[in-house]
Amino acid sequence: MEIIIKASLAEAQREAAEIIARQLRRKAASVLGLATGSTPIGVYAILTEMHKEGLDFSKVKTFNLDEYVGLSDDHPQSYRQFMQQHLFSRVNVAPGHIHFPDGRAEDIPAHCLEYEAAIRSAGGIDLQLLGIGSDGHIGFNEPSSSLASRTRIKTLTPRTVKDNARFFGTADKVPHHVITMGVGTIMDARACLLLATGESKAEAVVGMAEGPITANLPASVLQMHPDCKLVVDEAAATRLRRADYYRWVYENKPDWQRR
Ligand code: GLP
């Protein structure tokens, strides 16, 4: 795992946006896995600016990590609306190239299989953007999720319900069930990029990067991923024991590796 510590939130967001932009410049028809939550909002804003300067999304295909069960596509707190607001309405991604788990599917297990099949038929995910929950979840793979899991329905922990209540106004409005790509689905992406910012993520970050690989902290499985970048700001890096080493590696990276 490459661990990149940036001095500020803005610099961490810029780094993540540049990694995504480099992927699109390398392969215009990239398949991107996308994430929601407050963390990527700044990244999407920078990608929007880059798009105004020519970054092309017309051939990009997208697969979002997760969606709440029971919310319609046009529900203001649905992740589809979130992505529409923060990215899709602002760049030239083709509507037919956008994919989400359908939280209103009648047959959820069958729908999850179809979602996996759609990812495969698009050629697999080239770059998966991730955030991390304060309990170490990725997508909505809560602690105890199988590290081999595929897209499926999950029940949120009370902690995640509480963390996400700010989007809904009150905790009792947060759906308890979600559809999420599995940990195994995420691990199949050719590259992963996890962005974590702020002090509230410091414990999850040290667990994922330096703790044991465990289903109790699903993001820790990314230690097994052959091409995973973790981008953090100083606030999220406070508990990393080898922070100085990660900084040293990054500062001394050969130019040919800065791709
Ligand atoms: C939700 C999303 C995750 C996201 C997490 C953290 O649980 N399903 O993909 O990483 O929230 O969100 P935030 O960035 O708001 O802290």
Residues whose N, C-alpha, C, O or C-beta is under 5 A from the ligand:
A	BS01	GLP	A35 T36 G37 S38 T39 D66 G131 I132 G133 G139 F140
